[in-house]
């Protein structure tokens, strides 16, 4: 018994040591970026800056139209999150509860589209939207949001399959329609999966730089696209890049993603795990 208890403590100590080491490895790039965002614009990269310059964050806002790009990012992400969350939930409910000929085949067909890389369809999609005059505006994101996401449809469907059917039958006896069942019963019980979809769709749309670059002019770019070509240089010497300011702008860009993750983290694992319990 003593030996077993000792082995358990040793194993736990090894596990904690490995976790701490891995955590430090993952945190180091972010820490390095933060520390170098505080150094002087004339100094070299260093782990601990010799002096603190919070003004680099102010320069990140003023040297480029940062607030304009943030506004575009929130418009794109807002459209994507709201429409994708609603449309994917409705389609997922249909696959989980409604009966129709060919439902299983259609569900498998939707899942099969997940194997097609997005980059393969971007150029044909751009050609289509360009020919109908829907480039340089946010309408493509509206249509993509209405169409939903195959992955999110799968998550919703799997989650809804775990809700007892007795609730549906009781609601129908009381005269509730299918949409009423979805809205009044399924939505209140689906906070984990809804939160998961919101967080994942927000992070995906916030960090997407390729699609806005293809479909929008530079004045409508989101922050991810704008930062790639941002001209953070000295006003009197455009050949000198302000690396500390670039680091500051990068951290400001990542802040909304970090915040949404920590807000929804309590539901993320639950939403993913419970969505895979029933086929």
Residue pairs with C-beta under 8 A, 6 or more apart in sequence:
30 251
32 47
33 247
33 250
33 251
34 247
34 251
35 46
35 47
35 48
35 49
36 45
36 46
36 49
36 243
36 244
36 247
37 56
37 57
37 244
37 245
37 247
37 248
37 250
37 251
38 49
38 52
38 53
38 54
38 56
38 244
39 45
39 46
39 49
39 50
39 51
39 53
39 244
40 49
40 50
40 51
40 53
40 244
41 53
41 56
41 234
41 242
41 243
41 244
41 245
43 49
43 50
43 244
45 243
53 244
56 242
56 244
56 245
56 247
56 248
57 248
57 252
59 232
59 242
59 245
59 248
60 66
60 232
60 245
60 246
60 248
60 249
60 252
61 67
63 230
63 231
63 232
63 242
63 245
64 226
64 230
64 231
64 232
64 249
66 223
66 249
66 252
68 219
69 221
69 222
69 223
69 226
69 227
70 223
72 212
72 216
72 220
72 221
72 222
72 223
73 206
73 222
73 223
73 224
75 138
76 138
76 141
76 205
76 208
76 212
76 222
77 202
77 205
77 206
77 222
79 138
79 141
79 142
79 145
80 141
80 144
80 145
80 201
80 202
80 204
80 205
81 198
81 201
81 202
81 205
82 145
83 142
83 144
83 145
83 146
84 144
84 145
84 148
84 149
84 152
84 197
84 201
85 152
85 194
85 197
85 198
85 201
87 145
87 146
87 147
87 148
88 148
88 149
88 152
88 153
88 155
88 156
88 197
89 152
89 156
89 182
89 187
89 190
89 194
89 197
90 182
91 148
91 153
91 156
92 152
92 153
92 154
92 155
92 156
92 157
92 159
92 160
93 156
93 157
93 160
93 178
93 182
93 186
95 103
95 106
95 107
95 153
95 157
96 156
96 157
96 160
96 161
97 160
97 165
97 168
97 178
97 181
98 178
107 157
110 150
110 153
110 154
111 150
111 154
113 150
114 150
114 151
114 154
119 210
122 210
122 211
122 214
125 140
126 135
126 214
126 215
129 135
129 139
129 140
129 215
134 140
134 143
135 215
135 216
136 215
136 216
136 217
136 220
137 216
137 220
138 220
140 211
140 215
141 205
149 201
152 197
152 200
152 201
154 275
155 193
155 196
155 197
155 271
155 272
155 275
156 190
156 193
156 197
156 275
158 274
158 275
158 276
158 277
158 278
158 279
159 190
159 192
159 193
159 271
159 274
159 275
160 186
160 190
161 278
161 279
162 274
162 277
162 278
163 185
163 186
163 189
167 181
167 185
168 181
168 185
171 180
171 181
171 184
171 185
172 181
176 184
176 185
187 194
191 267
192 267
192 270
192 271
192 274
193 271
193 274
193 275
194 271
195 264
195 267
195 268
195 271
196 264
196 267
196 268
196 271
196 272
196 275
197 271
198 260
198 264
199 260
199 261
199 263
199 264
199 268
202 256
202 257
202 260
203 257
203 260
203 261
206 222
206 223
206 224
206 256
206 257
207 224
207 257
208 222
208 224
209 222
209 224
209 225
209 228
210 225
212 220
212 221
212 222
212 224
212 225
213 221
213 225
213 228
216 225
218 226
223 253
224 253
227 249
227 250
227 253
230 246
230 249
231 238
232 241
232 242
232 245
232 246
232 249
233 239
233 240
233 241
233 242
234 240
234 242
261 268
